Amino acid sequence: MKTKIASLLLASAFSLAAFQAEAADKVTLQLKWVTQAQFAGYYVAKDKGYYEEEGLDVEIKPGGPDIAPAQVIAGGGADVIVDWMPSALATREKGVPLVNIAQPFKSSGMMLTCLKESGVTGPENFKGKTLGVWFFGNEYPFLSWMAHLKIPTDGGPEGVTVLKQGFNVDPLIQKQAACISTMTYNEYGQVLDAGIKAEDLVTFKYEDQGVATLEDGLYVLEDKLADPAFKEKMVKFVRASMKGWKYAEANPDEAAGIVLENDSTGAQTEAHQKFMMGEVAKLTAGSNGALDEADYKRTVASLLAGGSDPVISKEPEGAWTHAVTDEALK
């Protein structure tokens, strides 16, 4: 009899677990890049059970050099993506109606890092130089900056030659470019790891140049957001994600370890992920997840100020909403 009762209890437990798993709302998140501490908040939220507490079953899909998050979500491969605002707004203008629902990153980590020996001490020295620039939507902040400086990007003594930079620091190490694109939390550390001393470098943070644009926001498709059930799912997702981000900020080494556990490639090192998490925490600090309208307007103004070839041609409409964070942050 006891055996029969035990069997029934075990079967009930399995049935309950199966029901809970089936009942969980599935959410697919497409990252902008590979598994690394840049996205620690999401991995922490999953590891700590914050998504599960909200009744969500979240799949985190790493990005890569051949993955454009906007294309993934447009094709139905994700519910929500991580993207930079310049890319998202340019994509929206081209017909993919992306909407920013949350902004975990408050500050920009983008820099131009130059070899001091190249003679670059200020932006006025860029003319005639070769500069490494990321593409796939990451070029927009750079193009906007050059437009502000009124420096052509088609070469010549009064312009700059743009080197299409891979997602590495080789052009600087091999002296193919005077300056390259770096992030405070990633490639800058790679330059130092390559043996170049900080005193032999000159760095220009976009934030300090007055042309910083918002990075690593959460975006969904506008028509999906019109569905109350989807909106509620995003409210839960953002609430849990921000809980993950704040835990990662407060516990950077543990967060870096969680990221490493989720890196199936084995390409990341503990030292670099700890460095990255420490720097990323500086960028998420000050954000509760809600987009600051002043930051949005600054980004738009920067993108519109592109002379004859601006990143976006007109003021966007409906490109962001507080509808999700207003509920998530109650």
C-alpha angles and dihedrals in degrees: 000000000000090000091052092049091048090051091050092049091049091049090049091051091051091047091050092049091048091049092049091049091048092045094052114105111241119229125182117204119194113204124213093231143004125307106291141125090278083082099034095126092065095047091047091050090053095043094048093048095246092133091046090052087058092050093253131138102203125194114197112205116198119225130220144179093292097043121091109190092209091056091048094053093041088055093050095254096122141025096211134012140199111232142150115258097237090057093043094050093046089049091049091053088053091057108272103115101219117174126196108231099171140008113208092169112073098176136040121249096190120122143165108229118200137187108246090219089064089073095243110140098146141008089269087069094059092087112106092013132116113240126192114231132182117228133192090091095318093096095073098085090050094048090048091051093050089049089054089051090045090233115147116231097211098086131251130119093292095044140047129256110230115219112200098235124210118221092275139073098246096116090062096042091049091042093237089133135031090220136013137195114263138168119227089234101045130012095033088060090048090055090053091045088055089064102260110134122231090237089060091058136076116204131195115197112205087219090061093045093060093243100093115141129195118274136193101017125158116251135186135176114274097230092052090054089059088069108089092211092053092046091052089050090053091048089057092044094051093045092053093041093053089049086055092049094051091048089050091050091052095042106034098161093049090046090052089052091052090052091051091051089057096047102102092180095062088219096125126082127216094235094052094045091051089050090048095048091050090054095041090053088062090057098047092044111109095027123108089183098267116118112247106229091212090057089049093051091048090053093048092047090051092050094047093051094078101119112224093349110040122175089242124021101211144018108282120238123210093003095135140025139192091203092103100041093044087063098034096052099047 
